[in-house]
Amino acid sequence: MNRIAVPGFDPALPVNQKRADIARAVAEHQVVIVCGETGSGKTTQIPKILLEMGRGAEKMIGHTQPRRIAARAVAARIAEELKVELGGPVGFKVRFLDRVGRNTTVKLMTDGILLADTQGDPTC
């Protein structure tokens, strides 16, 4: 895996005001639940926080969305914010469409794809 440079965080998004707290919680705990208002930046900023922490350098960051269209849209948004090509460092896998490559660091997928991938490869 390659390390992706994180170009920055929008201070207007409330989740970014808690960046250090989120990073500390992730570093100290196996499971972290982040709650926040719709539009606070949880979906797009948390993967960037993880990348800033160095996560994704050795193993892929998995990011689930409940619907195929959401997984595709969020992947496109994160790729745009990171200034990388969709299907490269940021990819997605949904039913009938797989845009994950060898260099993918952040993988967006539906819950069903996560379940199917873990049944086929318990190390993922």
C-alpha positions as a Markdown table, in Angstrom:
| # | Residue | x | y | z |
|---|---|---|---|---|
| 1 | Met | 0.0 | 0.0 | 0.0 |
| 2 | Asn | 1.1 | 3.5 | -0.6 |
| 3 | Arg | 0.7 | 6.5 | 1.7 |
| 4 | Ile | -1.7 | 9.2 | 0.5 |
| 5 | Ala | -0.9 | 12.8 | 1.3 |
| 6 | Val | -3.9 | 14.4 | 3.0 |
| 7 | Pro | -4.2 | 17.9 | 1.5 |
| 8 | Gly | -6.1 | 19.4 | 4.4 |
| 9 | Phe | -9.2 | 19.6 | 6.5 |
| 10 | Asp | -12.0 | 22.1 | 6.2 |
| 11 | Pro | -12.3 | 23.8 | 9.6 |
| 12 | Ala | -16.0 | 24.6 | 8.8 |
| 13 | Leu | -16.9 | 20.9 | 9.2 |
| 14 | Pro | -17.6 | 20.2 | 12.9 |
| 15 | Val | -16.0 | 16.8 | 12.8 |
| 16 | Asn | -12.6 | 18.4 | 12.1 |
| 17 | Gln | -12.8 | 20.3 | 15.3 |
| 18 | Lys | -12.6 | 16.9 | 17.1 |
| 19 | Arg | -9.9 | 15.5 | 14.9 |
| 20 | Ala | -7.3 | 15.0 | 17.7 |
| 21 | Asp | -10.0 | 13.4 | 19.9 |
| 22 | Ile | -11.0 | 11.0 | 17.1 |
| 23 | Ala | -7.4 | 10.1 | 16.3 |
| 24 | Arg | -6.7 | 9.4 | 20.0 |
| 25 | Ala | -9.8 | 7.3 | 20.4 |
| 26 | Val | -8.9 | 5.2 | 17.3 |
| 27 | Ala | -5.3 | 4.8 | 18.5 |
| 28 | Glu | -6.5 | 3.6 | 21.9 |
| 29 | His | -9.6 | 1.5 | 21.1 |
| 30 | Gln | -10.4 | -1.3 | 18.7 |
| 31 | Val | -13.9 | 0.0 | 18.1 |
| 32 | Val | -14.9 | 3.7 | 18.0 |
| 33 | Ile | -18.4 | 5.1 | 17.4 |
| 34 | Val | -18.6 | 8.7 | 16.2 |
| 35 | Cys | -21.9 | 10.4 | 16.4 |
| 36 | Gly | -22.7 | 13.8 | 14.8 |
| 37 | Glu | -25.2 | 15.7 | 12.9 |
| 38 | Thr | -25.9 | 15.1 | 9.2 |
| 39 | Gly | -23.5 | 17.2 | 7.2 |
| 40 | Ser | -20.9 | 17.4 | 10.0 |
| 41 | Gly | -18.3 | 15.6 | 7.8 |
| 42 | Lys | -18.1 | 12.2 | 9.4 |
| 43 | Thr | -18.3 | 10.3 | 6.2 |
| 44 | Thr | -15.7 | 12.1 | 4.2 |
| 45 | Gln | -13.3 | 13.3 | 7.0 |
| 46 | Ile | -12.9 | 10.2 | 9.1 |
| 47 | Pro | -11.0 | 8.3 | 6.3 |
| 48 | Lys | -8.8 | 11.4 | 5.9 |
| 49 | Ile | -8.1 | 11.4 | 9.7 |
| 50 | Leu | -7.2 | 7.7 | 9.5 |
| 51 | Leu | -4.8 | 8.4 | 6.6 |
| 52 | Glu | -3.3 | 11.3 | 8.5 |
| 53 | Met | -2.6 | 8.8 | 11.3 |
| 54 | Gly | -0.8 | 6.6 | 8.9 |
| 55 | Arg | -3.6 | 4.0 | 8.7 |
| 56 | Gly | -3.9 | 2.5 | 5.2 |
| 57 | Ala | -0.1 | 2.4 | 4.7 |
| 58 | Glu | 0.0 | -1.3 | 5.3 |
| 59 | Lys | -3.6 | -2.4 | 5.2 |
| 60 | Met | -6.7 | -1.1 | 3.4 |
| 61 | Ile | -9.2 | 1.2 | 5.2 |
| 62 | Gly | -12.7 | -0.3 | 4.7 |
| 63 | His | -15.6 | 2.2 | 4.6 |
| 64 | Thr | -19.1 | 1.0 | 4.3 |
| 65 | Gln | -22.2 | 2.7 | 3.0 |
| 66 | Pro | -25.8 | 1.3 | 3.1 |
| 67 | Arg | -26.4 | 1.7 | -0.6 |
| 68 | Arg | -24.5 | 1.2 | -3.8 |
| 69 | Ile | -25.0 | 4.7 | -5.1 |
| 70 | Ala | -23.8 | 6.2 | -1.8 |
| 71 | Ala | -20.7 | 4.1 | -1.8 |
| 72 | Arg | -19.9 | 5.3 | -5.3 |
| 73 | Ala | -20.7 | 8.9 | -4.5 |
| 74 | Val | -18.7 | 9.0 | -1.3 |
| 75 | Ala | -15.7 | 7.3 | -3.0 |
| 76 | Ala | -15.8 | 10.0 | -5.7 |
| 77 | Arg | -16.0 | 12.8 | -3.1 |
| 78 | Ile | -13.1 | 11.4 | -1.0 |
| 79 | Ala | -11.0 | 10.9 | -4.1 |
| 80 | Glu | -11.7 | 14.5 | -5.2 |
| 81 | Glu | -10.8 | 15.9 | -1.7 |
| 82 | Leu | -7.6 | 13.9 | -1.7 |
| 83 | Lys | -6.9 | 15.0 | -5.3 |
| 84 | Val | -6.4 | 11.4 | -6.5 |
| 85 | Glu | -8.0 | 9.3 | -9.3 |
| 86 | Leu | -11.1 | 7.3 | -8.4 |
| 87 | Gly | -10.2 | 3.6 | -8.7 |
| 88 | Gly | -6.6 | 4.3 | -7.6 |
| 89 | Pro | -5.9 | 5.2 | -4.0 |
| 90 | Val | -9.6 | 5.5 | -3.3 |
| 91 | Gly | -11.8 | 2.9 | -4.8 |
| 92 | Phe | -15.2 | 1.3 | -4.4 |
| 93 | Lys | -16.8 | -2.1 | -4.8 |
| 94 | Val | -20.5 | -2.6 | -5.2 |
| 95 | Arg | -22.6 | -5.3 | -6.8 |
| 96 | Phe | -21.7 | -5.6 | -10.5 |
| 97 | Leu | -18.9 | -3.0 | -10.3 |
| 98 | Asp | -15.4 | -3.2 | -8.8 |
| 99 | Arg | -13.2 | -0.1 | -9.0 |
| 100 | Val | -10.5 | -1.3 | -6.5 |
| 101 | Gly | -7.0 | -1.6 | -7.7 |
| 102 | Arg | -3.6 | -2.8 | -6.3 |
| 103 | Asn | -2.9 | 0.7 | -4.9 |
| 104 | Thr | -6.3 | 1.2 | -3.3 |
| 105 | Thr | -5.9 | 2.4 | 0.3 |
| 106 | Val | -9.5 | 3.5 | 1.0 |
| 107 | Lys | -12.2 | 1.1 | -0.2 |
| 108 | Leu | -15.9 | 2.1 | -0.1 |
| 109 | Met | -18.4 | -0.7 | -0.2 |
| 110 | Thr | -21.8 | -1.8 | 0.8 |
| 111 | Asp | -22.3 | -3.8 | 4.0 |
| 112 | Gly | -23.1 | -6.8 | 1.8 |
| 113 | Ile | -19.8 | -6.6 | -0.1 |
| 114 | Leu | -17.9 | -6.4 | 3.2 |
| 115 | Leu | -19.7 | -9.5 | 4.4 |
| 116 | Ala | -18.9 | -11.3 | 1.1 |
| 117 | Asp | -15.3 | -10.2 | 1.1 |
| 118 | Thr | -14.7 | -11.3 | 4.7 |
| 119 | Gln | -16.2 | -14.7 | 4.0 |
| 120 | Gly | -13.8 | -15.2 | 1.1 |
| 121 | Asp | -10.8 | -13.7 | 2.8 |
| 122 | Pro | -10.9 | -13.7 | 6.7 |
| 123 | Thr | -7.8 | -11.5 | 6.8 |
| 124 | Cys | -9.4 | -8.5 | 5.0 |
